[in-house]
Protein backbone atom coordinates (compact mmCIF):
# COMPACT_ATOMS: atom_id res chain seq x y z
CA UNK A 1 0.00 0.00 0.00
CA UNK A 2 1.35 3.45 -0.94
CA UNK A 3 1.75 6.43 1.37
CA UNK A 4 -1.69 7.83 0.48
CA UNK A 5 -3.37 4.54 1.33
CA UNK A 6 -1.61 4.38 4.70
CA UNK A 7 -2.76 7.94 5.48
CA UNK A 8 -6.35 7.07 4.56
CA UNK A 9 -6.12 3.91 6.68
CA UNK A 10 -5.12 5.73 9.84
CA UNK A 11 -7.46 8.67 9.25
CA UNK A 12 -10.32 6.18 8.94
CA UNK A 13 -9.17 4.49 12.13
CA UNK A 14 -9.11 7.82 13.99
CA UNK A 15 -12.55 8.70 12.60
CA UNK A 16 -13.93 5.47 13.95
CA UNK A 17 -12.49 6.21 17.37
CA UNK A 18 -14.47 9.47 17.21
CA UNK A 19 -17.54 7.49 16.16
CA UNK A 20 -17.14 5.24 19.17
CA UNK A 21 -17.10 8.31 21.40
CA UNK A 22 -20.12 9.80 19.60
CA UNK A 23 -21.98 6.51 19.96
CA UNK A 24 -21.27 6.40 23.68
CA UNK A 25 -22.42 10.02 24.08
CA UNK A 26 -25.66 9.32 22.21
CA UNK A 27 -26.28 6.24 24.35
CA UNK A 28 -25.76 8.29 27.52
CA UNK A 29 -27.93 11.16 26.26
CA UNK A 30 -30.70 8.85 25.06
CA UNK A 31 -30.64 7.00 28.38
CA UNK A 32 -31.02 10.29 30.27
CA UNK A 33 -34.03 11.27 28.14
CA UNK A 34 -35.67 7.86 28.55
CA UNK A 35 -35.06 7.89 32.30
CA UNK A 36 -36.74 11.29 32.57
CA UNK A 37 -39.76 9.89 30.76
CA UNK A 38 -39.92 6.82 32.95
CA UNK A 39 -39.78 8.94 36.10
CA UNK A 40 -43.04 10.69 35.26
CA UNK A 41 -45.09 7.52 35.19
CA UNK A 42 -47.04 5.42 32.75
CA UNK A 43 -48.85 8.40 31.21
CA UNK A 44 -45.61 9.52 29.60
CA UNK A 45 -44.90 6.11 28.12
CA UNK A 46 -46.70 6.86 24.90
CA UNK A 47 -45.36 6.52 21.37
CA UNK A 48 -45.15 10.29 20.84
CA UNK A 49 -43.18 10.83 24.03
CA UNK A 50 -40.80 7.89 23.64
CA UNK A 51 -40.08 7.83 19.90
CA UNK A 52 -37.26 10.41 19.73
CA UNK A 53 -35.37 9.36 22.94
CA UNK A 54 -35.52 5.67 22.00
CA UNK A 55 -34.38 6.48 18.45
CA UNK A 56 -31.40 8.37 19.87
CA UNK A 57 -30.53 5.46 22.18
CA UNK A 58 -30.78 2.87 19.40
CA UNK A 59 -28.80 5.10 17.04
CA UNK A 60 -26.03 5.41 19.61
CA UNK A 61 -25.81 1.62 19.96
CA UNK A 62 -25.71 1.15 16.17
CA UNK A 63 -23.00 3.80 15.76
CA UNK A 64 -20.90 2.14 18.47
CA UNK A 65 -21.16 -1.34 16.89
CA UNK A 66 -20.48 -0.16 13.33
CA UNK A 67 -17.56 2.00 14.49
CA UNK A 68 -15.96 -1.00 16.12
CA UNK A 69 -16.35 -2.89 12.83
CA UNK A 70 -14.73 0.02 10.99
CA UNK A 71 -11.77 0.07 13.37
CA UNK A 72 -11.15 -3.63 12.76
CA UNK A 73 -11.53 -3.31 8.98
CA UNK A 74 -9.16 -0.35 8.76
CA UNK A 75 -6.38 -1.69 10.97
CA UNK A 76 -6.47 -5.19 9.40
CA UNK A 77 -6.87 -3.87 5.83
CA UNK A 78 -9.75 -6.27 5.19
CA UNK A 79 -11.58 -5.36 1.94
CA UNK A 80 -14.77 -7.26 2.75
CA UNK A 81 -14.98 -5.84 6.24
CA UNK A 82 -14.25 -2.30 5.04
CA UNK A 83 -16.85 -2.43 2.24
CA UNK A 84 -19.45 -3.84 4.64
CA UNK A 85 -18.62 -1.01 6.99
CA UNK A 86 -18.97 1.58 4.21
CA UNK A 87 -22.42 0.26 3.27
CA UNK A 88 -23.51 0.42 6.89
CA UNK A 89 -22.13 3.95 7.15
CA UNK A 90 -24.13 5.06 4.11
CA UNK A 91 -27.31 3.59 5.59
CA UNK A 92 -26.50 5.14 8.97
CA UNK A 93 -25.84 8.52 7.36
CA UNK A 94 -29.22 8.47 5.60
CA UNK A 95 -30.97 7.37 8.82
CA UNK A 96 -29.21 10.15 10.76
CA UNK A 97 -30.33 12.78 8.27
CA UNK A 98 -33.89 11.43 8.42
CA UNK A 99 -33.87 11.65 12.22
CA UNK A 100 -32.56 15.22 12.20
CA UNK A 101 -35.19 16.25 9.62
CA UNK A 102 -37.89 14.54 11.70
CA UNK A 103 -36.82 16.34 14.86
CA UNK A 104 -36.50 19.64 12.98
CA UNK A 105 -39.90 19.50 11.27
CA UNK A 106 -41.89 17.86 14.07
CA UNK A 107 -40.54 20.06 16.88
CA UNK A 108 -43.82 21.88 17.54
CA UNK A 109 -45.85 18.69 17.40
CA UNK A 110 -43.46 16.93 19.75
CA UNK A 111 -43.47 19.78 22.29
CA UNK A 112 -47.27 19.89 22.13
CA UNK A 113 -47.37 16.19 22.97
CA UNK A 114 -45.16 16.94 25.98
CA UNK A 115 -47.63 19.58 27.15
CA UNK A 116 -50.44 17.04 26.90
CA UNK A 117 -48.45 14.61 29.05
CA UNK A 118 -47.94 17.19 31.81
CA UNK A 119 -51.59 18.30 31.67
CA UNK A 120 -52.78 14.70 31.94
CA UNK A 121 -50.53 14.10 34.96
CA UNK A 122 -51.86 17.27 36.61
CA UNK A 123 -55.48 16.27 36.02
CA UNK A 124 -54.81 12.94 37.71
CA UNK A 125 -52.88 14.35 40.69
CA UNK A 126 -55.90 14.12 43.00
CA UNK A 127 -56.00 10.34 42.54
CA UNK A 128 -52.28 9.72 42.00
CA UNK A 129 -50.10 12.41 43.58
CA UNK A 130 -47.00 10.19 43.36
CA UNK A 131 -46.71 10.77 39.60
CA UNK A 132 -46.99 14.54 40.08
CA UNK A 133 -44.45 14.37 42.91
CA UNK A 134 -42.01 12.55 40.62
CA UNK A 135 -42.49 15.22 37.95
CA UNK A 136 -41.95 18.06 40.44
CA UNK A 137 -38.82 16.48 41.92
CA UNK A 138 -37.34 15.66 38.50
CA UNK A 139 -37.77 19.12 37.00
CA UNK A 140 -37.63 21.18 40.21
CA UNK A 141 -41.06 22.67 39.56
CA UNK A 142 -44.38 23.10 41.34
CA UNK A 143 -47.93 22.68 40.04
CA UNK A 144 -48.99 22.94 36.42
CA UNK A 145 -48.33 26.68 36.07
CA UNK A 146 -47.01 27.38 39.56
CA UNK A 147 -47.71 26.77 43.25
CA UNK A 148 -50.89 28.86 43.02
CA UNK A 149 -52.53 25.92 41.23
CA UNK A 150 -52.64 24.18 44.61
CA UNK A 151 -53.69 27.16 46.71
CA UNK A 152 -56.35 28.19 44.19
CA UNK A 153 -57.97 24.77 44.66
CA UNK A 154 -57.61 25.08 48.45
CA UNK A 155 -55.01 22.30 48.48
CA UNK A 156 -51.84 22.22 50.56
CA UNK A 157 -48.58 22.53 48.64
CA UNK A 158 -46.86 19.09 48.59
CA UNK A 159 -43.36 18.65 50.00
CA UNK A 160 -42.08 17.68 46.55
CA UNK A 161 -42.37 21.34 45.52
CA UNK A 162 -39.50 22.15 47.90
CA UNK A 163 -37.13 19.32 47.05
CA UNK A 164 -36.55 15.64 47.78
CA UNK A 165 -35.53 16.12 51.44
CA UNK A 166 -38.20 18.63 52.43
CA UNK A 167 -40.21 17.66 55.53
CA UNK A 168 -42.63 20.51 54.91
CA UNK A 169 -42.90 23.04 52.08
CA UNK A 170 -42.61 26.73 52.72
CA UNK A 171 -45.07 28.67 50.56
CA UNK A 172 -42.47 31.34 49.78
CA UNK A 173 -40.04 28.74 48.47
CA UNK A 174 -42.76 26.99 46.48
CA UNK A 175 -43.80 30.28 44.87
CA UNK A 176 -40.28 30.75 43.49
CA UNK A 177 -40.52 27.48 41.52
CA UNK A 178 -41.61 27.50 37.87
CA UNK A 179 -44.67 25.56 36.78
CA UNK A 180 -44.04 22.00 35.61
CA UNK A 181 -45.47 22.69 32.16
CA UNK A 182 -42.90 25.44 31.59
CA UNK A 183 -40.02 23.44 33.14
CA UNK A 184 -40.84 20.28 31.19
CA UNK A 185 -41.26 22.21 27.95
CA UNK A 186 -37.97 24.06 28.50
CA UNK A 187 -36.10 20.79 29.12
CA UNK A 188 -37.36 19.17 25.92
CA UNK A 189 -36.86 22.34 23.89
CA UNK A 190 -33.16 22.41 24.87
CA UNK A 191 -32.84 18.66 24.33
CA UNK A 192 -34.27 18.87 20.81
CA UNK A 193 -31.76 21.59 19.90
CA UNK A 194 -28.92 19.36 21.12
CA UNK A 195 -30.25 16.49 18.99
CA UNK A 196 -30.45 18.76 15.95
CA UNK A 197 -26.91 20.09 15.91
CA UNK A 198 -25.22 17.02 17.35
CA UNK A 199 -27.02 14.92 14.73
CA UNK A 200 -25.82 17.15 11.88
CA UNK A 201 -22.25 17.03 13.20
CA UNK A 202 -22.25 13.25 13.48
CA UNK A 203 -23.83 12.91 10.01
CA UNK A 204 -21.07 15.04 8.46
CA UNK A 205 -18.40 12.85 10.03
CA UNK A 206 -20.23 9.72 8.86
CA UNK A 207 -20.24 10.96 5.27
CA UNK A 208 -16.49 11.59 5.35
CA UNK A 209 -15.93 8.14 6.86
CA UNK A 210 -18.02 6.53 4.10
CA UNK A 211 -15.88 8.19 1.42
CA UNK A 212 -12.64 7.23 3.15
CA UNK A 213 -13.79 3.63 3.64
CA UNK A 214 -14.54 3.28 -0.07
CA UNK A 215 -11.12 4.74 -0.91
CA UNK A 216 -9.35 2.40 1.50
CA UNK A 217 -11.19 -0.68 0.22
CA UNK A 218 -10.32 0.24 -3.36
CA UNK A 219 -6.68 0.87 -2.41
CA UNK A 220 -6.38 -2.49 -0.62
CA UNK A 221 -8.03 -4.28 -3.55
CA UNK A 222 -5.63 -2.71 -6.05
CA UNK A 223 -2.63 -3.53 -3.86
CA UNK A 224 -3.64 -7.18 -3.65
CA UNK A 225 -4.30 -7.31 -7.42
CA UNK A 226 -0.87 -5.91 -8.21
CA UNK A 227 0.73 -8.42 -5.80
CA UNK A 228 -0.72 -11.29 -7.84
CA UNK A 229 1.11 -10.20 -11.01
Kinemage of the C-alpha trace (Angstrom):
@kinemage 1
@onewidth
@group {chain A} dominant
@subgroup {mainchain}
@vectorlist {calphas} color= white
{ca unk a 1} P 0.000 0.000 0.000
{ca unk a 2} L 1.350 3.446 -0.939
{ca unk a 3} L 1.746 6.431 1.371
{ca unk a 4} L -1.687 7.828 0.483
{ca unk a 5} L -3.370 4.539 1.332
{ca unk a 6} L -1.608 4.384 4.703
{ca unk a 7} L -2.759 7.936 5.483
{ca unk a 8} L -6.355 7.068 4.562
{ca unk a 9} L -6.125 3.913 6.678
{ca unk a 10} L -5.119 5.726 9.839
{ca unk a 11} L -7.455 8.670 9.253
{ca unk a 12} L -10.317 6.180 8.943
{ca unk a 13} L -9.169 4.487 12.131
{ca unk a 14} L -9.113 7.820 13.990
{ca unk a 15} L -12.545 8.701 12.600
{ca unk a 16} L -13.930 5.467 13.954
{ca unk a 17} L -12.492 6.213 17.374
{ca unk a 18} L -14.467 9.466 17.205
{ca unk a 19} L -17.543 7.487 16.163
{ca unk a 20} L -17.143 5.239 19.166
{ca unk a 21} L -17.097 8.309 21.402
{ca unk a 22} L -20.124 9.801 19.600
{ca unk a 23} L -21.979 6.508 19.956
{ca unk a 24} L -21.271 6.401 23.682
{ca unk a 25} L -22.422 10.019 24.085
{ca unk a 26} L -25.660 9.323 22.207
{ca unk a 27} L -26.277 6.238 24.346
{ca unk a 28} L -25.764 8.289 27.519
{ca unk a 29} L -27.926 11.164 26.262
{ca unk a 30} L -30.698 8.849 25.063
{ca unk a 31} L -30.639 7.002 28.384
{ca unk a 32} L -31.018 10.293 30.267
{ca unk a 33} L -34.033 11.268 28.141
{ca unk a 34} L -35.669 7.857 28.551
{ca unk a 35} L -35.055 7.893 32.304
{ca unk a 36} L -36.738 11.287 32.575
{ca unk a 37} L -39.757 9.894 30.757
{ca unk a 38} L -39.916 6.824 32.955
{ca unk a 39} L -39.781 8.943 36.105
{ca unk a 40} L -43.038 10.694 35.260
{ca unk a 41} L -45.090 7.524 35.187
{ca unk a 42} L -47.036 5.419 32.747
{ca unk a 43} L -48.847 8.397 31.214
{ca unk a 44} L -45.609 9.517 29.603
{ca unk a 45} L -44.896 6.114 28.125
{ca unk a 46} L -46.698 6.863 24.896
{ca unk a 47} L -45.360 6.522 21.370
{ca unk a 48} L -45.151 10.286 20.842
{ca unk a 49} L -43.178 10.826 24.027
{ca unk a 50} L -40.801 7.890 23.638
{ca unk a 51} L -40.077 7.832 19.904
{ca unk a 52} L -37.265 10.411 19.733
{ca unk a 53} L -35.370 9.362 22.938
{ca unk a 54} L -35.516 5.671 22.003
{ca unk a 55} L -34.384 6.477 18.448
{ca unk a 56} L -31.397 8.370 19.875
{ca unk a 57} L -30.532 5.463 22.183
{ca unk a 58} L -30.781 2.872 19.400
{ca unk a 59} L -28.800 5.097 17.036
{ca unk a 60} L -26.034 5.405 19.613
{ca unk a 61} L -25.814 1.621 19.960
{ca unk a 62} L -25.708 1.153 16.175
{ca unk a 63} L -22.997 3.800 15.764
{ca unk a 64} L -20.903 2.137 18.470
{ca unk a 65} L -21.155 -1.341 16.894
{ca unk a 66} L -20.479 -0.164 13.335
{ca unk a 67} L -17.560 1.999 14.486
{ca unk a 68} L -15.959 -0.997 16.118
{ca unk a 69} L -16.354 -2.886 12.833
{ca unk a 70} L -14.728 0.021 10.993
{ca unk a 71} L -11.770 0.067 13.374
{ca unk a 72} L -11.153 -3.629 12.762
{ca unk a 73} L -11.528 -3.306 8.979
{ca unk a 74} L -9.158 -0.350 8.764
{ca unk a 75} L -6.385 -1.693 10.971
{ca unk a 76} L -6.470 -5.195 9.402
{ca unk a 77} L -6.874 -3.873 5.826
{ca unk a 78} L -9.749 -6.269 5.189
{ca unk a 79} L -11.577 -5.362 1.944
{ca unk a 80} L -14.772 -7.265 2.748
{ca unk a 81} L -14.984 -5.838 6.242
{ca unk a 82} L -14.251 -2.303 5.043
{ca unk a 83} L -16.849 -2.435 2.243
{ca unk a 84} L -19.450 -3.836 4.637
{ca unk a 85} L -18.621 -1.007 6.986
{ca unk a 86} L -18.968 1.583 4.206
{ca unk a 87} L -22.420 0.256 3.266
{ca unk a 88} L -23.511 0.420 6.890
{ca unk a 89} L -22.131 3.950 7.148
{ca unk a 90} L -24.129 5.061 4.110
{ca unk a 91} L -27.313 3.593 5.592
{ca unk a 92} L -26.505 5.141 8.965
{ca unk a 93} L -25.840 8.516 7.355
{ca unk a 94} L -29.217 8.474 5.603
{ca unk a 95} L -30.965 7.374 8.818
{ca unk a 96} L -29.213 10.146 10.759
{ca unk a 97} L -30.329 12.780 8.270
{ca unk a 98} L -33.889 11.430 8.418
{ca unk a 99} L -33.865 11.647 12.223
{ca unk a 100} L -32.562 15.222 12.197
{ca unk a 101} L -35.188 16.249 9.623
{ca unk a 102} L -37.893 14.539 11.698
{ca unk a 103} L -36.824 16.341 14.862
{ca unk a 104} L -36.505 19.636 12.976
{ca unk a 105} L -39.898 19.499 11.266
{ca unk a 106} L -41.886 17.860 14.072
{ca unk a 107} L -40.536 20.063 16.884
{ca unk a 108} L -43.820 21.882 17.538
{ca unk a 109} L -45.853 18.688 17.401
{ca unk a 110} L -43.456 16.929 19.747
{ca unk a 111} L -43.469 19.782 22.287
{ca unk a 112} L -47.271 19.895 22.130
{ca unk a 113} L -47.370 16.186 22.969
{ca unk a 114} L -45.159 16.936 25.985
{ca unk a 115} L -47.633 19.582 27.145
{ca unk a 116} L -50.440 17.041 26.903
{ca unk a 117} L -48.450 14.607 29.046
{ca unk a 118} L -47.942 17.193 31.810
{ca unk a 119} L -51.588 18.301 31.667
{ca unk a 120} L -52.779 14.696 31.943
{ca unk a 121} L -50.530 14.103 34.962
{ca unk a 122} L -51.857 17.273 36.614
{ca unk a 123} L -55.482 16.274 36.024
{ca unk a 124} L -54.808 12.939 37.712
{ca unk a 125} L -52.883 14.346 40.694
{ca unk a 126} L -55.900 14.122 43.003
{ca unk a 127} L -56.004 10.345 42.538
{ca unk a 128} L -52.281 9.723 41.998
{ca unk a 129} L -50.099 12.413 43.584
{ca unk a 130} L -47.000 10.189 43.356
{ca unk a 131} L -46.713 10.772 39.600
{ca unk a 132} L -46.991 14.541 40.083
{ca unk a 133} L -44.453 14.373 42.911
{ca unk a 134} L -42.014 12.555 40.615
{ca unk a 135} L -42.493 15.222 37.953
{ca unk a 136} L -41.953 18.057 40.439
{ca unk a 137} L -38.821 16.484 41.915
{ca unk a 138} L -37.345 15.660 38.504
{ca unk a 139} L -37.768 19.122 37.002
{ca unk a 140} L -37.626 21.179 40.212
{ca unk a 141} L -41.056 22.673 39.560
{ca unk a 142} L -44.377 23.100 41.343
{ca unk a 143} L -47.932 22.676 40.037
{ca unk a 144} L -48.989 22.938 36.424
{ca unk a 145} L -48.331 26.681 36.070
{ca unk a 146} L -47.013 27.381 39.564
{ca unk a 147} L -47.713 26.770 43.251
{ca unk a 148} L -50.892 28.856 43.019
{ca unk a 149} L -52.527 25.919 41.229
{ca unk a 150} L -52.637 24.176 44.610
{ca unk a 151} L -53.686 27.160 46.714
{ca unk a 152} L -56.347 28.189 44.191
{ca unk a 153} L -57.974 24.773 44.657
{ca unk a 154} L -57.608 25.077 48.449
{ca unk a 155} L -55.006 22.297 48.480
{ca unk a 156} L -51.837 22.223 50.556
{ca unk a 157} L -48.585 22.530 48.642
{ca unk a 158} L -46.865 19.091 48.588
{ca unk a 159} L -43.363 18.653 49.999
{ca unk a 160} L -42.080 17.681 46.548
{ca unk a 161} L -42.365 21.344 45.521
{ca unk a 162} L -39.504 22.154 47.904
{ca unk a 163} L -37.133 19.323 47.051
{ca unk a 164} L -36.552 15.638 47.781
{ca unk a 165} L -35.526 16.124 51.436
{ca unk a 166} L -38.201 18.634 52.425
{ca unk a 167} L -40.209 17.656 55.529
{ca unk a 168} L -42.631 20.510 54.905
{ca unk a 169} L -42.902 23.037 52.082
{ca unk a 170} L -42.607 26.732 52.721
{ca unk a 171} L -45.073 28.670 50.565
{ca unk a 172} L -42.474 31.335 49.785
{ca unk a 173} L -40.039 28.743 48.468
{ca unk a 174} L -42.762 26.989 46.475
{ca unk a 175} L -43.802 30.277 44.868
{ca unk a 176} L -40.284 30.752 43.485
{ca unk a 177} L -40.519 27.482 41.522
{ca unk a 178} L -41.607 27.500 37.871
{ca unk a 179} L -44.673 25.560 36.778
{ca unk a 180} L -44.035 22.004 35.607
{ca unk a 181} L -45.467 22.694 32.165
{ca unk a 182} L -42.900 25.440 31.592
{ca unk a 183} L -40.024 23.444 33.145
{ca unk a 184} L -40.840 20.279 31.191
{ca unk a 185} L -41.263 22.215 27.949
{ca unk a 186} L -37.970 24.056 28.499
{ca unk a 187} L -36.100 20.792 29.123
{ca unk a 188} L -37.356 19.174 25.917
{ca unk a 189} L -36.858 22.344 23.886
{ca unk a 190} L -33.161 22.415 24.866
{ca unk a 191} L -32.841 18.662 24.329
{ca unk a 192} L -34.266 18.874 20.813
{ca unk a 193} L -31.756 21.592 19.898
{ca unk a 194} L -28.921 19.362 21.123
{ca unk a 195} L -30.250 16.493 18.990
{ca unk a 196} L -30.448 18.757 15.947
{ca unk a 197} L -26.908 20.087 15.905
{ca unk a 198} L -25.225 17.020 17.354
{ca unk a 199} L -27.015 14.920 14.728
{ca unk a 200} L -25.817 17.151 11.883
{ca unk a 201} L -22.252 17.033 13.199
{ca unk a 202} L -22.253 13.248 13.476
{ca unk a 203} L -23.830 12.910 10.007
{ca unk a 204} L -21.073 15.041 8.460
{ca unk a 205} L -18.396 12.849 10.032
{ca unk a 206} L -20.233 9.718 8.860
{ca unk a 207} L -20.245 10.962 5.265
{ca unk a 208} L -16.489 11.589 5.352
{ca unk a 209} L -15.932 8.142 6.862
{ca unk a 210} L -18.020 6.528 4.099
{ca unk a 211} L -15.876 8.187 1.415
{ca unk a 212} L -12.640 7.228 3.149
{ca unk a 213} L -13.793 3.634 3.642
{ca unk a 214} L -14.542 3.282 -0.065
{ca unk a 215} L -11.125 4.745 -0.914
{ca unk a 216} L -9.349 2.405 1.502
{ca unk a 217} L -11.193 -0.675 0.219
{ca unk a 218} L -10.321 0.243 -3.357
{ca unk a 219} L -6.679 0.870 -2.409
{ca unk a 220} L -6.383 -2.486 -0.622
{ca unk a 221} L -8.028 -4.279 -3.552
{ca unk a 222} L -5.632 -2.707 -6.053
{ca unk a 223} L -2.634 -3.531 -3.860
{ca unk a 224} L -3.636 -7.182 -3.652
{ca unk a 225} L -4.302 -7.308 -7.419
{ca unk a 226} L -0.871 -5.905 -8.207
{ca unk a 227} L 0.728 -8.419 -5.803
{ca unk a 228} L -0.722 -11.291 -7.840
{ca unk a 229} L 1.108 -10.202 -11.008
